[in-house]
């Protein structure tokens, strides 16, 4: 057997390791190497030269240059392997031309680039319109493999920075758009073409706001109010908005939120948005008060009023004052309907108008447009305007004579005042007698002094409509003045037994004339009594026919009953 040693020689620059490059992928040295177990890995692109020596140390080795024909030289010096894979340099021993005795030197030729893939971890992913978004905690692992000599190094670059040696998983904790480039090189200098992935790191949650529409005032809302949630996200976009009222379970928001199902009082809306890579917004709270109650309207009277079981009487000058209170939002306005007319917005106290019945309905509207229904109450549904004062009269209880348009009375005659009112009713009667201090009339009164008296009096109804009048009367307590006259002169005088005074003596047949005069009202009747007999009304002259002594008593009565009694007249008839 022939013994020889062949040395494979490559002519190339020395290999060196670079940890950082510019943005462009660098060129790597094409090389070969031998493992400790003797395996030779050869880059497909480098040339091959064969040398021979007689010793293992390859001392005084000679390069093989001679080929069978000249034409083969351009392929033999140097030659290249014809493809990647296992190659053999063979020699057949002529003494044993059996394949099993063939000498074959194996060389692993590497002409295939490594392949690198990416593995994404920990972060949510969302793709929209060709853009890939990742959320919090994104890491990328680069996985490289090589079919022959094995991967030596992997390099990566972020957003145009120089390529750096990849040593561990890459974290992306900054929000931005990323262009991530990477490639691997094997141990013989084969480098794969730069690979590139683009994505956007989205670390910011959406921003959600609320707005209120229809019938609200500050943070006081009405049953007609609607709450709209508006969420925006500048990157992956809003995925959902969740909300809840008063600690209830979260619900996804789709349309403006109605409030009619909530009760009157304090409430709290909480909400937050989530984007398509699960960035969650901090919970936002919106406390508000739901005011479902319209104002309460009350009424009062600015002026005179008087209430009975069936009516509320007011004076013509009395104004209706309306006021309202509201539980929360505050009163915006008050409206009223008077006697079925069109609604009017209340701005100041108002008059009801003409005398007679009126009907008033009122309602309040608060600052979130809660409108009460038009209602009346015990005062407003039976209003009556009383413009008319009482009718007043006076009269006398006792002796009275009307003469010459003057009432003549006695000191025992009672003066009676009266008033009638067919609406609110009489409240009081006041009077003064002869310009004295006014006093309340309760009972008939009298006057003592004879002569002319003046009474001023007035009556007021229960809404202070009043009427005043006056009248005069004369008190006459004096009876008529009595006169008597004989038709003949006395024929002498005579002293009767037991008498100290001379009395006249008249002839039989003398006639007696009686008379009486009254200064004010006139005489009503004249009476006389002879010799203590019962009184006889005097009608005409009477004669004294019988002889004897006489006593004559006369009494006169005027039209008021005032009477005058004469002294006893004594005389003798012969």
ROGU-334343 format. One record per residue (C-alpha): residue number from 1; x, y, z; residue in one letter. Coordinates in steps of 0.25 Angstrom, whole numbers. Example, Ala and Ser with C-alpha at 12.3 -4.5 7.8 and 13.67 -1.06 7.14 Angstrom:
<pts>
[1 [49 -18 31] "A"]
[2 [55 -4 29] "S"]
</pts>
This chain:
<pts>
[1 [0 0 0] "X"]
[2 [4 14 -3] "X"]
[3 [5 24 7] "X"]
[4 [3 39 5] "X"]
[5 [-3 51 12] "X"]
[6 [-12 61 5] "X"]
[7 [-13 75 11] "X"]
[8 [-25 84 7] "X"]
[9 [-21 98 7] "X"]
[10 [-30 111 5] "X"]
[11 [-24 124 3] "X"]
[12 [-33 135 10] "X"]
[13 [-32 146 20] "X"]
[14 [-32 144 35] "X"]
[15 [-45 143 42] "X"]
[16 [-49 153 53] "X"]
[17 [-61 155 61] "X"]
[18 [-69 168 61] "X"]
[19 [-80 171 71] "X"]
[20 [-86 183 65] "X"]
[21 [-88 187 50] "X"]
[22 [-94 199 43] "X"]
[23 [-109 197 38] "X"]
[24 [-104 190 25] "X"]
[25 [-101 175 27] "X"]
[26 [-86 173 27] "X"]
[27 [-78 163 19] "X"]
[28 [-73 151 27] "X"]
[29 [-61 143 24] "X"]
[30 [-63 130 17] "X"]
[31 [-55 120 24] "X"]
[32 [-53 105 28] "X"]
[33 [-50 99 41] "X"]
[34 [-47 85 47] "X"]
[35 [-54 80 59] "X"]
[36 [-46 72 70] "X"]
[37 [-52 59 65] "X"]
[38 [-45 62 52] "X"]
[39 [-57 66 44] "X"]
[40 [-54 77 34] "X"]
[41 [-65 88 30] "X"]
[42 [-62 95 18] "X"]
[43 [-69 107 12] "X"]
[44 [-75 105 -2] "X"]
[45 [-69 118 -7] "X"]
[46 [-55 116 -4] "X"]
[47 [-45 110 -13] "X"]
[48 [-38 96 -11] "X"]
[49 [-23 93 -13] "X"]
[50 [-17 79 -11] "X"]
[51 [-3 77 -5] "X"]
[52 [5 64 -3] "X"]
[53 [15 61 8] "X"]
[54 [22 49 12] "X"]
[55 [21 51 27] "X"]
[56 [9 54 35] "X"]
[57 [14 68 39] "X"]
[58 [13 72 25] "X"]
[59 [27 76 24] "X"]
[60 [33 79 10] "X"]
[61 [19 77 5] "X"]
[62 [17 79 -10] "X"]
[63 [5 85 -17] "X"]
[64 [-2 76 -27] "X"]
[65 [-2 83 -40] "X"]
[66 [-1 73 -51] "X"]
[67 [-14 68 -57] "X"]
[68 [-17 59 -68] "X"]
[69 [-19 69 -79] "X"]
[70 [-17 84 -80] "X"]
[71 [-32 87 -81] "X"]
[72 [-34 82 -67] "X"]
[73 [-25 92 -61] "X"]
[74 [-35 103 -61] "X"]
[75 [-44 94 -52] "X"]
[76 [-33 88 -43] "X"]
[77 [-24 100 -39] "X"]
[78 [-32 103 -30] "X"]
[79 [-44 94 -31] "X"]
[80 [-57 97 -24] "X"]
[81 [-67 87 -18] "X"]
[82 [-79 85 -27] "X"]
[83 [-89 87 -16] "X"]
[84 [-92 87 -1] "X"]
[85 [-92 74 6] "X"]
[86 [-83 62 9] "X"]
[87 [-71 61 -1] "X"]
[88 [-60 50 -2] "X"]
[89 [-46 51 -7] "X"]
[90 [-44 37 -12] "X"]
[91 [-32 28 -16] "X"]
[92 [-34 13 -21] "X"]
[93 [-23 3 -17] "X"]
[94 [-19 -4 -30] "X"]
[95 [-15 -16 -22] "X"]
[96 [-29 -17 -17] "X"]
[97 [-39 -11 -26] "X"]
[98 [-51 -14 -17] "X"]
[99 [-60 -2 -12] "X"]
[100 [-58 -7 2] "X"]
[101 [-44 -4 1] "X"]
[102 [-46 10 -5] "X"]
[103 [-39 21 2] "X"]
[104 [-49 33 4] "X"]
[105 [-46 46 11] "X"]
[106 [-59 53 16] "X"]
[107 [-61 68 15] "X"]
[108 [-74 75 20] "X"]
[109 [-76 86 10] "X"]
[110 [-85 97 15] "X"]
[111 [-92 106 5] "X"]
[112 [-106 108 11] "X"]
[113 [-109 120 20] "X"]
[114 [-115 119 34] "X"]
[115 [-129 122 36] "X"]
[116 [-135 131 47] "X"]
[117 [-149 132 52] "X"]
[118 [-156 140 63] "X"]
[119 [-163 136 75] "X"]
[120 [-172 146 82] "X"]
[121 [-176 145 96] "X"]
[122 [-184 151 107] "X"]
[123 [-191 162 100] "X"]
[124 [-205 162 93] "X"]
[125 [-205 164 78] "X"]
[126 [-215 171 69] "X"]
[127 [-214 173 54] "X"]
[128 [-222 184 47] "X"]
[129 [-220 189 33] "X"]
[130 [-207 182 31] "X"]
[131 [-201 188 44] "X"]
[132 [-198 178 55] "X"]
[133 [-199 184 69] "X"]
[134 [-193 178 82] "X"]
[135 [-197 182 96] "X"]
[136 [-190 181 110] "X"]
[137 [-177 172 113] "X"]
[138 [-174 169 98] "X"]
[139 [-161 160 97] "X"]
[140 [-156 154 84] "X"]
[141 [-147 142 84] "X"]
[142 [-139 139 71] "X"]
[143 [-138 125 68] "X"]
[144 [-126 121 58] "X"]
[145 [-122 108 52] "X"]
[146 [-112 103 42] "X"]
[147 [-112 90 34] "X"]
[148 [-97 88 33] "X"]
[149 [-87 95 41] "X"]
[150 [-96 101 51] "X"]
[151 [-100 115 55] "X"]
[152 [-89 124 60] "X"]
[153 [-95 137 63] "X"]
[154 [-108 145 62] "X"]
[155 [-109 160 60] "X"]
[156 [-121 169 61] "X"]
[157 [-124 184 59] "X"]
[158 [-136 193 64] "X"]
[159 [-141 205 56] "X"]
[160 [-128 207 47] "X"]
[161 [-118 205 58] "X"]
[162 [-106 198 55] "X"]
[163 [-106 182 56] "X"]
[164 [-102 177 70] "X"]
[165 [-99 163 74] "X"]
[166 [-112 156 79] "X"]
[167 [-109 150 93] "X"]
[168 [-123 149 99] "X"]
[169 [-138 152 97] "X"]
[170 [-141 166 93] "X"]
[171 [-151 174 102] "X"]
[172 [-159 185 96] "X"]
[173 [-164 194 107] "X"]
[174 [-165 207 100] "X"]
[175 [-177 211 92] "X"]
[176 [-173 213 77] "X"]
[177 [-173 207 63] "X"]
[178 [-162 197 62] "X"]
[179 [-155 192 50] "X"]
[180 [-147 180 55] "X"]
[181 [-136 174 46] "X"]
[182 [-128 161 49] "X"]
[183 [-119 151 42] "X"]
[184 [-110 139 46] "X"]
[185 [-97 135 41] "X"]
[186 [-91 120 42] "X"]
[187 [-78 116 46] "X"]
[188 [-72 115 31] "X"]
[189 [-77 130 29] "X"]
[190 [-90 127 22] "X"]
[191 [-99 139 26] "X"]
[192 [-114 139 23] "X"]
[193 [-120 151 16] "X"]
[194 [-125 161 26] "X"]
[195 [-139 158 31] "X"]
[196 [-149 169 35] "X"]
[197 [-162 170 43] "X"]
[198 [-170 183 46] "X"]
[199 [-180 185 57] "X"]
[200 [-184 196 67] "X"]
[201 [-183 195 82] "X"]
[202 [-195 201 89] "X"]
[203 [-194 203 103] "X"]
[204 [-204 214 105] "X"]
[205 [-218 211 109] "X"]
[206 [-230 218 102] "X"]
[207 [-235 231 108] "X"]
[208 [-250 231 111] "X"]
[209 [-259 243 114] "X"]
[210 [-274 245 117] "X"]
[211 [-283 255 112] "X"]
[212 [-298 258 116] "X"]
[213 [-309 262 107] "X"]
[214 [-323 267 110] "X"]
[215 [-329 273 122] "X"]
[216 [-317 274 132] "X"]
[217 [-311 284 141] "X"]
[218 [-297 283 145] "X"]
[219 [-296 269 151] "X"]
[220 [-311 268 153] "X"]
[221 [-318 260 143] "X"]
[222 [-332 257 139] "X"]
[223 [-339 244 135] "X"]
[224 [-338 249 121] "X"]
[225 [-323 251 121] "X"]
[226 [-314 242 113] "X"]
[227 [-299 239 116] "X"]
[228 [-290 237 104] "X"]
[229 [-277 230 106] "X"]
[230 [-266 234 96] "X"]
[231 [-253 226 96] "X"]
[232 [-241 229 87] "X"]
[233 [-228 221 85] "X"]
[234 [-217 226 76] "X"]
[235 [-211 213 73] "X"]
[236 [-217 199 73] "X"]
[237 [-231 205 75] "X"]
[238 [-242 204 85] "X"]
[239 [-247 190 87] "X"]
[240 [-258 192 98] "X"]
[241 [-263 201 108] "X"]
[242 [-268 196 121] "X"]
[243 [-277 203 131] "X"]
[244 [-286 201 143] "X"]
[245 [-295 208 152] "X"]
[246 [-294 208 167] "X"]
[247 [-285 197 168] "X"]
[248 [-293 187 159] "X"]
[249 [-287 177 150] "X"]
[250 [-279 183 138] "X"]
[251 [-286 184 125] "X"]
[252 [-280 187 111] "X"]
[253 [-284 201 105] "X"]
[254 [-291 202 92] "X"]
[255 [-301 213 92] "X"]
[256 [-304 225 100] "X"]
[257 [-308 221 114] "X"]
[258 [-322 224 119] "X"]
[259 [-325 227 133] "X"]
[260 [-340 225 135] "X"]
[261 [-338 212 142] "X"]
[262 [-330 219 153] "X"]
[263 [-336 224 166] "X"]
[264 [-337 238 170] "X"]
[265 [-324 242 178] "X"]
[266 [-309 240 177] "X"]
[267 [-302 231 167] "X"]
[268 [-289 228 162] "X"]
[269 [-285 224 148] "X"]
[270 [-271 217 147] "X"]
[271 [-265 214 133] "X"]
[272 [-252 211 126] "X"]
[273 [-247 207 112] "X"]
[274 [-239 195 107] "X"]
[275 [-231 195 94] "X"]
[276 [-228 184 85] "X"]
[277 [-216 180 92] "X"]
[278 [-222 180 106] "X"]
[279 [-217 193 111] "X"]
[280 [-227 196 122] "X"]
[281 [-231 210 125] "X"]
[282 [-231 215 140] "X"]
[283 [-245 215 145] "X"]
[284 [-252 228 143] "X"]
[285 [-263 232 153] "X"]
[286 [-275 241 150] "X"]
[287 [-284 244 162] "X"]
[288 [-297 250 159] "X"]
[289 [-311 253 165] "X"]
[290 [-323 248 158] "X"]
[291 [-334 258 160] "X"]
[292 [-347 252 156] "X"]
[293 [-356 261 165] "X"]
[294 [-362 274 160] "X"]
[295 [-363 286 169] "X"]
[296 [-374 287 179] "X"]
[297 [-382 300 177] "X"]
[298 [-389 307 188] "X"]
[299 [-398 320 188] "X"]
[300 [-401 331 197] "X"]
[301 [-409 344 196] "X"]
[302 [-403 358 196] "X"]
[303 [-415 365 202] "X"]
[304 [-428 361 208] "X"]
[305 [-434 347 208] "X"]
[306 [-444 339 215] "X"]
[307 [-446 324 215] "X"]
[308 [-459 317 217] "X"]
[309 [-462 302 215] "X"]
[310 [-467 305 201] "X"]
[311 [-459 317 196] "X"]
[312 [-447 325 198] "X"]
[313 [-451 340 197] "X"]
[314 [-441 350 192] "X"]
[315 [-442 365 190] "X"]
[316 [-440 371 177] "X"]
[317 [-427 377 180] "X"]
[318 [-422 364 186] "X"]
[319 [-410 358 178] "X"]
[320 [-407 343 176] "X"]
[321 [-393 340 180] "X"]
[322 [-387 327 176] "X"]
[323 [-374 321 181] "X"]
[324 [-367 307 179] "X"]
[325 [-357 299 185] "X"]
[326 [-349 288 178] "X"]
[327 [-342 276 185] "X"]
[328 [-329 277 177] "X"]
[329 [-327 284 163] "X"]
[330 [-334 297 167] "X"]
[331 [-346 304 162] "X"]
[332 [-346 309 148] "X"]
[333 [-360 315 146] "X"]
[334 [-374 314 151] "X"]
[335 [-386 314 141] "X"]
[336 [-401 316 144] "X"]
[337 [-414 314 137] "X"]
[338 [-425 324 141] "X"]
[339 [-439 320 138] "X"]
[340 [-435 310 127] "X"]
[341 [-427 320 119] "X"]
[342 [-413 318 112] "X"]
[343 [-402 315 122] "X"]
[344 [-394 327 127] "X"]
[345 [-380 328 133] "X"]
[346 [-381 334 146] "X"]
[347 [-372 346 149] "X"]
[348 [-379 354 159] "X"]
[349 [-391 354 168] "X"]
[350 [-404 356 159] "X"]
[351 [-418 360 161] "X"]
[352 [-430 350 158] "X"]
[353 [-439 360 151] "X"]
[354 [-454 362 151] "X"]
[355 [-463 359 162] "X"]
[356 [-467 345 164] "X"]
[357 [-462 331 163] "X"]
[358 [-448 327 158] "X"]
[359 [-440 314 157] "X"]
[360 [-425 314 157] "X"]
[361 [-415 302 154] "X"]
[362 [-400 303 156] "X"]
[363 [-388 295 153] "X"]
[364 [-373 296 155] "X"]
[365 [-361 294 145] "X"]
[366 [-348 291 151] "X"]
[367 [-334 293 145] "X"]
[368 [-334 279 138] "X"]
[369 [-347 281 132] "X"]
[370 [-355 273 142] "X"]
[371 [-369 278 139] "X"]
[372 [-380 276 149] "X"]
[373 [-394 274 144] "X"]
[374 [-404 286 146] "X"]
[375 [-411 284 159] "X"]
[376 [-420 292 168] "X"]
[377 [-421 292 183] "X"]
[378 [-431 295 194] "X"]
[379 [-429 310 193] "X"]
[380 [-427 311 178] "X"]
[381 [-439 302 173] "X"]
[382 [-450 311 180] "X"]
[383 [-445 325 178] "X"]
[384 [-455 336 178] "X"]
[385 [-452 351 176] "X"]
[386 [-461 359 185] "X"]
[387 [-462 374 180] "X"]
[388 [-475 378 187] "X"]
[389 [-476 384 201] "X"]
[390 [-487 380 210] "X"]
[391 [-501 387 210] "X"]
[392 [-503 395 222] "X"]
[393 [-516 400 229] "X"]
[394 [-520 406 242] "X"]
[395 [-533 405 250] "X"]
[396 [-539 408 263] "X"]
[397 [-545 399 274] "X"]
[398 [-555 407 282] "X"]
[399 [-562 420 280] "X"]
[400 [-559 427 267] "X"]
[401 [-566 438 259] "X"]
[402 [-562 442 245] "X"]
[403 [-565 457 243] "X"]
[404 [-559 467 234] "X"]
[405 [-549 456 229] "X"]
[406 [-544 455 243] "X"]
[407 [-546 443 252] "X"]
[408 [-550 447 266] "X"]
[409 [-547 437 277] "X"]
[410 [-547 436 292] "X"]
[411 [-535 433 301] "X"]
[412 [-540 419 302] "X"]
[413 [-541 417 288] "X"]
[414 [-530 407 283] "X"]
[415 [-522 410 271] "X"]
[416 [-520 397 262] "X"]
[417 [-509 396 252] "X"]
[418 [-509 384 242] "X"]
[419 [-501 380 230] "X"]
[420 [-502 369 220] "X"]
[421 [-492 363 211] "X"]
[422 [-495 352 201] "X"]
[423 [-481 348 198] "X"]
[424 [-470 348 208] "X"]
[425 [-479 352 219] "X"]
[426 [-479 363 229] "X"]
[427 [-467 364 238] "X"]
[428 [-470 376 247] "X"]
[429 [-479 389 248] "X"]
[430 [-472 401 254] "X"]
[431 [-479 414 258] "X"]
[432 [-477 427 266] "X"]
[433 [-488 435 272] "X"]
[434 [-486 450 272] "X"]
[435 [-472 450 267] "X"]
[436 [-467 442 278] "X"]
[437 [-457 430 277] "X"]
[438 [-461 419 268] "X"]
[439 [-465 406 274] "X"]
[440 [-469 393 270] "X"]
[441 [-484 391 269] "X"]
[442 [-489 379 276] "X"]
[443 [-503 383 282] "X"]
[444 [-513 394 280] "X"]
[445 [-510 406 287] "X"]
[446 [-517 419 292] "X"]
[447 [-514 433 294] "X"]
[448 [-517 441 307] "X"]
[449 [-516 455 303] "X"]
[450 [-528 462 297] "X"]
[451 [-526 468 284] "X"]
[452 [-519 465 271] "X"]
[453 [-510 454 269] "X"]
[454 [-501 449 258] "X"]
[455 [-496 435 256] "X"]
[456 [-485 431 246] "X"]
[457 [-484 416 243] "X"]
[458 [-478 406 234] "X"]
[459 [-478 391 231] "X"]
[460 [-466 383 226] "X"]
[461 [-467 369 220] "X"]
[462 [-457 358 222] "X"]
[463 [-448 363 211] "X"]
[464 [-448 378 216] "X"]
[465 [-458 383 206] "X"]
[466 [-465 394 214] "X"]
[467 [-476 404 213] "X"]
[468 [-479 416 221] "X"]
[469 [-492 424 224] "X"]
[470 [-497 434 234] "X"]
[471 [-511 438 239] "X"]
[472 [-517 448 249] "X"]
[473 [-528 446 259] "X"]
[474 [-534 455 270] "X"]
[475 [-536 451 284] "X"]
[476 [-549 457 290] "X"]
[477 [-552 453 304] "X"]
[478 [-561 465 307] "X"]
[479 [-576 464 307] "X"]
[480 [-586 474 302] "X"]
[481 [-589 487 309] "X"]
[482 [-604 486 315] "X"]
[483 [-614 498 314] "X"]
[484 [-628 499 320] "X"]
[485 [-638 511 318] "X"]
[486 [-652 514 324] "X"]
[487 [-663 519 315] "X"]
[488 [-667 529 326] "X"]
[489 [-660 538 336] "X"]
[490 [-661 533 350] "X"]
[491 [-672 539 358] "X"]
[492 [-664 540 370] "X"]
[493 [-655 531 380] "X"]
[494 [-657 523 391] "X"]
[495 [-649 516 402] "X"]
[496 [-653 502 404] "X"]
[497 [-653 496 418] "X"]
[498 [-639 492 422] "X"]
[499 [-633 500 410] "X"]
[500 [-624 511 412] "X"]
[501 [-625 516 397] "X"]
[502 [-637 523 391] "X"]
[503 [-642 515 378] "X"]
[504 [-650 521 367] "X"]
[505 [-665 520 366] "X"]
[506 [-672 518 353] "X"]
[507 [-686 518 349] "X"]
[508 [-693 506 345] "X"]
[509 [-692 503 330] "X"]
[510 [-678 508 328] "X"]
[511 [-671 501 317] "X"]
[512 [-656 496 319] "X"]
[513 [-646 496 308] "X"]
[514 [-634 487 308] "X"]
[515 [-622 488 299] "X"]
[516 [-607 483 298] "X"]
[517 [-595 487 289] "X"]
[518 [-583 479 286] "X"]
[519 [-570 486 281] "X"]
[520 [-564 475 273] "X"]
[521 [-573 463 269] "X"]
[522 [-587 468 273] "X"]
[523 [-598 463 282] "X"]
[524 [-604 450 281] "X"]
[525 [-615 450 292] "X"]
[526 [-620 459 303] "X"]
[527 [-627 452 315] "X"]
[528 [-634 458 327] "X"]
[529 [-641 453 340] "X"]
[530 [-651 460 348] "X"]
[531 [-652 458 363] "X"]
[532 [-643 446 362] "X"]
[533 [-652 438 353] "X"]
[534 [-645 430 342] "X"]
[535 [-638 438 331] "X"]
[536 [-646 442 319] "X"]
[537 [-639 445 306] "X"]
[538 [-642 459 302] "X"]
[539 [-649 461 289] "X"]
[540 [-657 474 290] "X"]
[541 [-661 484 300] "X"]
[542 [-670 479 312] "X"]
[543 [-679 488 321] "X"]
[544 [-680 488 336] "X"]
[545 [-694 487 339] "X"]
[546 [-695 481 353] "X"]
[547 [-692 490 365] "X"]
[548 [-681 486 374] "X"]
[549 [-667 486 376] "X"]
[550 [-658 480 365] "X"]
[551 [-644 475 363] "X"]
[552 [-638 474 349] "X"]
[553 [-626 466 345] "X"]
[554 [-620 467 331] "X"]
[555 [-610 458 324] "X"]
[556 [-604 460 310] "X"]
[557 [-596 450 302] "X"]
[558 [-588 453 289] "X"]
[559 [-585 444 278] "X"]
[560 [-573 438 284] "X"]
[561 [-581 435 297] "X"]
[562 [-575 446 305] "X"]
[563 [-586 451 314] "X"]
[564 [-588 463 323] "X"]
[565 [-598 463 335] "X"]
[566 [-604 476 340] "X"]
[567 [-605 480 354] "X"]
[568 [-619 478 360] "X"]
[569 [-628 489 357] "X"]
[570 [-639 492 368] "X"]
[571 [-651 501 366] "X"]
[572 [-666 502 370] "X"]
[573 [-678 502 361] "X"]
[574 [-691 509 367] "X"]
</pts>
